[in-house]
Amino acid sequence: MASYAPQISSRRTFAIISHPDAGKTTLTEKLLLYTGTIQSAGSVKGKQNSRHAVSDWMDIEKQRGISVTSSVLQFTYGGCCVNILDTPGHQDFSEDTYRTLMAADAAVMVIDGAKGVEAQTKKLFRVCAMRGIPIFTFVNKMDRETRDPFDLMEEVENVLGIRTYPMNWPIGNGRDFRGVFDRASRKVLAFEGDGRANGTKKVGEVEATLGDAALTELIGEHNHNNLMDDIELLDGADSEFDLDAVLTGKLSPVFFGSALTNFGVEPFLKDFLRLAPGPGAHTDALTGEPVEPTREDFSGFVFKIQANMDKNHRDRIAFVRICSGKFERGMDATHVQGGRKIKLATGTTMMADDRAIVDEAYAGDIVGLFDPGIFSIGDTICTGKKPVQFAGIPTFAPELFARVTQVDTLKRKQFVKGMEQLAQEGAIQIFRELGAGMESVIVGVVGTLQFEVLEQRLKSEYHVEVRRQPLPYTDIRWIVNEPGTIDIPALSLTRDTLRVEDMRGGKLLLFTSPWNIDWATDHNKELKLSEFGNVE
Ligand code: GDP
């Protein structure tokens, strides 16, 4: 076991998933406030105006004058070294958002208490669920009129298919949101003030016991009575808190709060850091053996590649999740897929308090490596006599499709090369109609920004202008039957379903509605479809 096991076990690496505007940025900022990373918080505004916002965090950065990164925010608190991975959610929602989840050991799902489970939350949740990582729920905006908490939990259970366990319970809501009841300690935390200072400072709390006259004084008789009824109902439901079920992603601990007013942020933070797991083992695809994070040798995989959009700086950054051992700047390592030794010359990750060149990092951390163009998404980098190789990163079903053709037909070669390279790099996915050539390519993306990036990069790097014709498809599924065991041309499909192929030769179906997916599986009993490609 490595001598730096303590550093590794103190790592908490997680992502916050949510639908835009649920409060992810505000909660992130409040976590920084409560961990002492920043002294005073101001609400983050104006993001809608910045069309090409690289990250929601840039707003925090601009507002607060602190440096956060486009990829990971690191700080220490209560003996933990915390890494929060950025999961862009607005205009910049893309496949990278999904890939980032492959580097997280846990997820915090922020839900708007008035809106419940929304579309983007569902998508991100499915990726976390596929990995089986623990998912903690924070029901936000309790300072506003929200839906009934029982109702919200039921929605999480029914829509997402995960069991829930309320760790605390809200007292009142809207202007009357007075505090939370902590189920483990059986204490009420009543918040001081009405939160109208908009949570720039930490909020005070008063502790009280259920049933005490002092509590009635604090929260009023009506709230007290309601709370007693709710708690009786909760206690009556025969569910035990089961940490194993949490750690395997089967049970989501639920917290209520208001990121804006800070109400409930601290109880959440404390419980989350207590329960969230440290870095886990990753499987070596070569041997099927687990690679423990405390293994002496360094290993990690590339989960995201960021190309510099600036023409003068063509460098790229490959973001690596460290799976085992210790990273040191300048170390020699093997790039497994490239089959050669490389020097990990530049590690840049930014800390919350300072942009810094990272000299060392441990399993659980993320490092951004300078990439001269050798890495692909999913690649493994490692040291040691016996190389390991982690399973690749799955391909996630795009939802927006367009047919892309070159304007100048003489530039066919550059066009094909550019499209293939950008797809290889993971900037877009490309599909070919079965039986057709590469004259026109179907491009699939998760977020529209990816189309814009494609067009800009084809123009600046390959000098090719393209035409983009939107296609009416909304869903795509990989056919995961064993190759050769299913006759794809003979499948019985709706007329508007298209049979296509991806870069690796995987066969897929393109649908114009989820209804058509059901039609396909109903009429072809043997057909097996998946919304994730390249899963090992
Ligand atoms: P994101 O898109 O998920 O990052 O959401 P933001 O953190 O940017 O929040 C979106 C909007 O909701 C902003 O105007 C926030 O001020 C507001 N907001 C965030 N949390 C709360 C909350 O707890 N209560 C209320 N009332 N508003 C909130």
Residues whose N, C-alpha, C, O or C-beta is under 5 A from the ligand:
A	BS01	GDP	S18 H19 P20 D21 A22 G23 K24 T25 T26 L27 S43 V44 D56 N140 K141 M142 D143 R144 G257 S258 A259 L260 T261
